[in-house]
Amino acid sequence: MTGDASWEVQQAVYAALSADSALQALIGAPARIYDDAPADAAFPFVTIGQARATDWHGADGGVEHDIRLYAWSRYAGRKEVKQIISAVYDIVHEGSFSVAGHRLVNSRFVFADIFRRQDGDTYQGVMRYRIVTEPSA
């Protein structure tokens, strides 16, 4: 697979999320967005989770990225997680962020799930996005 932009996509998504004032209003400024959250991370926050890259046959060197983003909250109920998911959607779905060395073909929302963690205090939202890139000319 040539032109894999996995790291560049993660950096671009991180930068877009970190710069958004609506998301910052929900998770703090500077935005609490982690690749690997520290054990003592203040709630709420967002983490960048699993990622998969596969060849996209729509263009030479194109890559389809399947990424997961997670919203974490200790708010009593699902409201805060739903607000974070909505703010992330507004940034990433059909986003216009820049991916270094690559052209962003499209960025689409696939699904979101929300559930209570076993500790009984934490809610987690799982978001999946499909992002397609191709090498810059």
Secondary structure, 3 states (H helix, E strand, C coil): CCCCCHHHHHHHHHHHHHHCHHHHHHHCCCCCEECCCCCCCCCCEEEEEEEEEEECCCCCCCEEEEEEEEEEECCCCCHHHHHHHHHHHHHHCCCCCCECCEEEEEEEEEEEEEEECCCCCCEEEEEEEEEEEEECC
